[in-house]
Structures are given as structure tokens and as C-alpha cells.
Amino acid sequence: MAVVIMFNTTIKWLSFFGELPITCVETFEKGANCVKKTEKIYNTAVEATLEVIGGKWKPVILFHLTFGKKRNNEFRSLIPAITQKMLTQHLRELEEEGVILRIAYNQVPPKVEYQLTDYGWSLKEILHLMCRWGDSHIERKYEGKAAVLANPQFKAVNNS
């Protein structure tokens, strides 16, 4: 629960995380429009990570991109259960976050490729660790009675 304390034209939210200053454009008597200096509060940084790469398909898309550029049909082959709508949506969201780059070639027929940005490459270690953890989890839970269809060798692919 937050407590609001008013100091002339400044509001300070006192919460579990400390003071978050909010400065007002006008005085309170005139019906001030207040703007928070802190746009968003996360309980942990894991929430911020999952906001970008969370969901069923985004980590899988990003994982495949750690092995090089991919075209739309390559994703459809690598992730057969994903619908075209969800693939397009996730690719756009990842592009908006600056994690992937969409490269459109001016040719007929049109050619579009996706690759990780430098920012996206910073996720490589996390994604490969998730894959390794998943392999261990599958072995522990299913004791060899489950299969992983896409089991790439972790080749050295760098971002240059």
C-alpha cells in the first residue's frame, strides 16, 4: 500500500521500494497534471526480461536466431506448431524491442531475413542455458521417454 505525502507541488510515493518522486506541472489548486519520473516498476529484473522474451514462442525464435539469419519459411519449418499470425506478431514485437533486425531485400520475389541485433546477441548465453536446462529437465522427468526434435549442436556462431 502506498502513502501519498504532499509537499507544495511534489508528491512522493512511499512504498516498499522507497521514495518515487512525482513532479507536477501546475499547482494542486488548479487541478495539476502529474507526471511520474519512474515509468514502470518491476518487482524483479526477471519481470523485465520476460516482458521482452517471455511467452511460448519468443525464446524459441530467438534461440534459432543464435545460429544465424532466418527467413519466415525457415521459422515455420523449425517451429511447425507456430501459426503464421503468432510468428509475425512475435517477430514484430522483438523488432520493436530492438532484439532482432528485419532485413528486407528489394527484389522479386520479396526476400526478408531476420537476425539478432547486438542487443539480441546479449541473450545468447541465457537462451543456450535454457536449452541445456530443458534437456536435463526432460531426462529427469521422462527418463529417456521423450524426444527433442530440434537438437542443434551448439556451434560457435558469433554476431559479426
C-alpha positions as CSV (number, residue, x, y, z in Angstrom):
1,M,0.0,0.0,0.0
2,A,1.4,3.4,-1.0
3,V,1.1,6.5,1.2
4,V,1.0,9.9,-0.6
5,I,2.7,12.9,1.1
6,M,2.2,16.3,-0.5
7,F,5.0,18.9,-0.5
8,N,3.8,22.0,-2.3
9,T,3.8,20.8,-5.9
10,T,5.7,17.5,-5.4
11,I,4.2,14.1,-4.4
12,K,6.4,11.4,-3.1
13,W,5.2,7.8,-3.1
14,L,6.5,6.0,-0.1
15,S,6.4,2.3,-0.8
16,F,8.4,-0.8,-0.2
17,F,10.9,0.4,-2.8
18,G,11.4,3.8,-1.2
19,E,10.5,7.3,-2.5
20,L,9.5,7.7,-6.1
21,P,9.2,11.4,-6.9
22,I,6.4,12.7,-9.0
23,T,6.6,16.3,-10.0
24,C,3.5,18.3,-11.0
25,V,3.2,20.6,-14.0
26,E,0.8,23.0,-12.2
27,T,-0.3,23.6,-8.6
28,F,-2.8,21.3,-7.0
29,E,-5.4,24.1,-6.7
30,K,-5.6,24.3,-10.5
31,G,-6.0,20.6,-10.9
32,A,-2.4,19.6,-11.6
33,N,-1.4,17.0,-14.2
34,C,1.3,15.0,-12.5
35,V,3.9,13.1,-14.4
36,K,5.8,10.2,-12.8
37,K,9.5,10.2,-13.2
38,T,9.5,6.4,-12.9
39,E,7.6,5.0,-15.9
40,K,7.4,1.4,-14.6
41,I,8.2,-0.5,-11.5
42,Y,9.3,-4.2,-11.6
43,N,9.4,-6.5,-8.6
44,T,12.5,-8.1,-10.0
45,A,14.6,-7.7,-13.2
46,V,13.3,-11.1,-14.3
47,E,10.0,-9.5,-15.0
48,A,11.7,-7.0,-17.3
49,T,13.4,-9.9,-19.1
50,L,10.2,-11.9,-19.5
51,E,8.5,-8.8,-20.8
52,V,10.8,-8.9,-23.8
53,I,11.4,-12.6,-24.3
54,G,8.5,-14.2,-22.4
55,G,5.9,-16.4,-23.9
56,K,5.7,-19.7,-25.7
57,W,7.5,-18.8,-28.9
58,K,9.8,-15.8,-28.4
59,P,12.6,-17.7,-26.7
60,V,12.3,-20.4,-29.4
61,I,12.5,-17.8,-32.2
62,L,15.5,-16.1,-30.5
63,F,17.2,-19.5,-29.9
64,H,17.1,-20.4,-33.6
65,L,18.4,-16.9,-34.5
66,T,21.5,-17.6,-32.4
67,F,22.5,-20.0,-35.2
68,G,22.3,-17.4,-37.9
69,K,19.8,-15.4,-40.1
70,K,16.5,-17.0,-40.7
71,R,13.7,-16.4,-43.2
72,N,10.0,-16.8,-42.5
73,N,9.7,-20.2,-44.0
74,E,12.7,-21.4,-42.1
75,F,11.0,-20.5,-38.8
76,R,7.9,-22.4,-40.0
77,S,10.0,-25.5,-40.6
78,L,11.9,-25.1,-37.3
79,I,8.7,-24.4,-35.3
80,P,5.9,-26.3,-37.0
81,A,3.4,-25.7,-34.3
82,I,3.5,-21.9,-34.5
83,T,0.9,-20.1,-36.6
84,Q,1.8,-17.5,-39.2
85,K,-0.1,-14.9,-37.2
86,M,1.8,-15.6,-34.0
87,L,5.2,-15.8,-35.8
88,T,4.5,-12.4,-37.5
89,Q,3.3,-10.9,-34.2
90,H,6.4,-12.1,-32.2
91,L,8.8,-11.1,-34.9
92,R,7.3,-7.5,-34.9
93,E,7.4,-7.3,-31.1
94,L,11.0,-8.5,-30.9
95,E,11.9,-6.0,-33.6
96,E,10.2,-3.2,-31.7
97,E,12.3,-4.1,-28.6
98,G,15.5,-3.9,-30.7
99,V,16.3,-7.5,-30.1
100,I,16.1,-8.6,-33.8
101,L,16.6,-6.8,-37.1
102,R,14.4,-7.3,-40.1
103,I,16.3,-7.1,-43.4
104,A,14.0,-6.6,-46.5
105,Y,15.7,-7.1,-49.8
106,N,14.4,-5.1,-52.8
107,Q,13.9,-7.9,-55.2
108,V,11.2,-10.0,-56.8
109,P,10.0,-12.2,-55.2
110,P,10.4,-10.3,-51.9
111,K,13.0,-11.6,-49.6
112,V,13.1,-10.9,-45.8
113,E,15.6,-12.2,-43.3
114,Y,15.7,-11.8,-39.5
115,Q,18.9,-11.7,-37.4
116,L,19.8,-10.8,-33.9
117,T,21.0,-7.2,-33.2
118,D,24.0,-6.7,-30.9
119,Y,21.5,-6.2,-28.1
120,G,19.8,-9.5,-29.1
121,W,23.1,-11.3,-29.1
122,S,23.4,-10.5,-25.4
123,L,20.6,-13.1,-24.9
124,K,22.6,-16.0,-26.5
125,E,24.0,-17.4,-23.2
126,I,20.7,-17.3,-21.5
127,L,18.9,-19.0,-24.4
128,H,21.5,-21.7,-24.7
129,L,21.5,-22.3,-20.9
130,M,17.7,-22.6,-21.1
131,C,18.1,-25.3,-23.8
132,R,20.6,-27.2,-21.7
133,W,18.4,-26.9,-18.6
134,G,15.5,-28.2,-20.7
135,D,17.5,-31.2,-21.8
136,S,18.3,-32.0,-18.2
137,H,14.6,-31.5,-17.2
138,I,13.4,-33.8,-19.9
139,E,15.8,-36.5,-19.0
140,R,14.9,-36.2,-15.3
141,K,11.2,-36.1,-15.8
142,Y,10.7,-38.6,-18.7
143,E,13.8,-40.8,-18.2
144,G,14.6,-41.1,-21.9
145,K,10.9,-41.5,-22.9
146,A,10.7,-38.1,-24.6
147,A,12.4,-36.6,-27.7
148,V,13.6,-33.2,-28.7
149,L,13.1,-32.6,-32.4
150,A,15.4,-29.7,-32.8
151,N,18.6,-30.5,-31.0
152,P,21.2,-28.3,-32.6
153,Q,24.9,-28.6,-31.8
154,F,26.0,-25.5,-30.0
155,K,28.3,-24.3,-32.8
156,A,30.3,-21.2,-32.4
157,V,28.2,-18.5,-34.2
158,N,29.2,-15.0,-33.4
159,N,27.4,-11.8,-34.0
160,S,29.8,-10.3,-36.5
